[in-house]
């Protein structure tokens, strides 16, 4: 068995603006830094073998706070990056819908085969995240690890552990800096707890209308 605590990075200005970040390297804002510190304090009494993080700075900044409180060195893992949104990156959701109405429709409807120009399809993204999580679970059998990553990654992780299809409407929240617990056993993945945020004053959801 491997237990993983998944944490979405703290808030960025682009989160507040409802702007698609993808692989663009946006730092935490002041709220995000406070969220990262609150999450670190909440996790300080937990026992983790390792801390892994997406190599984008919003995740690295969040992971650094937690790793410091746990006396561990965060390990960058590029496979934990957000989905590559291609030509949508840097646009607000409203701008993307206005400029690319057909592409936005397929994106909004969660068409698994739709790939952004120079970006990833949902199927490609899901395969990348599944492979990354399975590799970490195999590396840390019998241990508990912390993984700091992105909203889209957590969406895939929830579906991987709950059995929810890729193209189904998301009916669960993904707040900045909340705690999400999953487990891997010989029988596969299991969802333990989701969106724990009692340690946070407030947190934005990953959805554009939340």
C-alpha angles and dihedrals in degrees: 000000000000121000118204128192108204119200127186112221120262122268123294130194088252091057088054090049092047089239122157109245106176109153095347107117105237121169128226118270123224091276090050092052090051090049092050091052092047090051091048091052091049092051097043093097093049123095117234130172095205145359120222126186141182108256092239112106098239088061094038091053091050093046093048092062093051094042091052092054090047095045091237133126113241113235117214115228114185092197088069092065122124119266113284104247094191113197091006092065113113093019127109115240089254092051092048091051091049097047099038107025097165094044091046091051091055091045093049092047090051096239100188094211097047111112123189117233103277089358142093133278118230089250092053092046093048091050091052093050094045090052092048095049094044090051091051092046091052092047092052104038110168093014140099120236137180120229121190114196145125142300095255091050091052090050089057092044092053091050091045092054099036100040093237111153120250093240098050121108112266109250098172131075129244107195124185112267096000121140121249121183126203134166136209122207135161087276094056135255129344131189111228106172135345140206098359104179108154088120092061128081089210139338135191122235120235094240117097094233097044 
